[in-house]
């Protein structure tokens, strides 16, 4: 197993996409240090951050012990998870069929479960005007996606059979199911999966990373932060 002597830099803010990587690093039990990227204050637009994350989105990592022993930076949460899974040969299988299973559900999260739930959050909680069509559209799609997850888990404990980066990618988004208008009791297989993951020490610690700072950012009332995040411009 690959050893890590120098800490991996995690450029991070405690959001569902950030949690993916903090959970994985905790599960891997490798040294890392958090570099907070306050997305409400516009840190994601700073040149130093853009140098490693040109899409001005966190998370990103800098691994000082990258391929060939030289530093590498990686942006996009899914790419980070795949990189770390390959490097440490855990939670991302080598055998092709098993790997495809993981990748399918990782991409499902990145292409659907994350973006649709994110739109749900936005229109239900943060949009300056309540657009009933948009709220209903994304609530309905959120409900459909939880149904997909529930059916997948009908005959297995984890989405790809064994616990993997795909589960870690999904759990941070599922954490806010109540705010998404979802009653997990309607999805018993997903509810069981959710309880299993939320009992894992690494998941608990990964979700807690930076929680005090998250509590200082109130997007409902902070109009400056809304302007930065939703209009995508530097503060």
Buried (B, 14 or more C-beta within 10 A) or exposed (E): EEEBEEBBBBBBBBBBBBBBBBBBBBBBEBEBEBBBBBBBBBBBBEEEBBEBBEEBBBBBBBBBBBEEEEEBBBBBBBEBBBBBBEBBEBBBBEEEEBBEBBBBBBEBBBEBBBBBBBBBBBBBEEBEEEEEEBBEBBBEBBBEBBEBBBEBBEEEEBBBBBBBBBBBBBBBBBBEBEEBBBEBEEBEBBBBBBEBBEEBEBBEBBBBBBEEBBEEBEBEEBEEBBBBBEEEEEE
